[in-house]
Amino acid sequence: MKPKLMLSSAIYLTLYLIGGTLYYVLAAGDMGERFPIFAALYALFVAIHAGIVLVAVLCQWWGYFGNRRGPVFVSVLLCIVAGIELALLVYPMVGMLVAVVLGLIATRQPKTAR
């Protein structure tokens, strides 16, 4: 395992959770007056997305501190689900793609010399 990549992946995903959730909540508040039904649906999808990403963040940190690959891999799968959940928006897909790539690289087995 690669602890530095696991740490960077966990930090990135934590920052994504904080910044992304704030961004999406503020965006929903701006459209609430003109499109209340759309804003409510948008807020619901953002809440679901944030919940999934929160569990992914917890799994990332668990994998990092426990030096285990399993929780990081579960985090990668949750990032895929969270990215698909908001597939109509571009930014979550890009953010989840980066998290998936970092998580997969961090969980690779080191090559052994023969």
N, C-alpha and C positions, 0 to 999 in steps of 0.2 A: 504494500500500500504506500501511497505517497501522502504523508501527513501535511505537507505544505499546500498541496492542491486541495486536500480535504478541508483545510482551514480556510483557504481562499474561497472555495465553493460555499462553505457555511456562512462566511462573512457576506459574500455576494448575495446569497439567497435571503439573508436577514435584512440587508439593505433594500433588496427588492421588495420584501414584504412591507417594510415601513414606508418607503418612498412610493411604491406602487399603490398601496392602499390609500395613502393620503391623496395622491393624485386622482385616483378614481372616485373617491368620496367627494372631493372638491368639484370634480367634473359633473357628478350627479347633482350636486347642489345648485350649480349654475343653470341646469336645464329644468330644474324642478318646477319653476313657475310657468314656463311655457308648455312643457310636455310632462304633466305629472304622472301619467301612466307609464310612459317610457322611462322616466326617472326612477320610478318604483321598481320596475323590472331590471333596470340597469343596476340599481343598488342591491337587489337580490342576487344577481349574478356576481357582482363584485364581492358581496359577503361570502358567497359560496367559494369563490376563487381564493379569497383571503384565508378562509378556514382551511382549505386544502393546502395552501402554501404554508400556513402556520404549522400544520402537522409535518410537512416536508422539512421545514426549518428545524423543528425539534428532532426529527430523525437524523438530519445532517449533523447537528451538534452531538447527539448521542453516538453516532458513528465516529465522529472525530475524537471525543473524549474517551470513548470505550475502545478506540482503535479497532473498530469492526467494520467490515465491508457491507454486511447485511442491511443495517439501517440506512446507509448511504444509498444503496441500490433501491430500497423502498422509497427513499426521498426522490430519486430520479424518476421512478414510476409515478409518484404523486405529482411531480413537476409536469410530466407528460399529460396527465389527466387535467391538471389545472390549466395548462396551455390549450388543450382541446376545448375545455369548458368555455373559454372566451376566444374561440377561434375567429370570430368575426372582427375582433380588434387586433391590430398589428402588434402593438407594443408588448402585450403579455406573451405572445408567441415568441418574439425575439428574446425576451427575458428568460422564458422557460427553456428555450433552445440553448442559451449560454449555460444555464444551470445544469441541464442534462449533459452537455458535453463535459463540463468540469467534473460532474459527479462520476461519469463513466470513466474518464481518464484517471480520476483519483482511486477508483476501485480495481483498476487493472492489476493483474498479478505481475510482479517483476520478472523479467526474463532471467533465467539462470544460465550461466556459462557452462558449456559442455567440455 
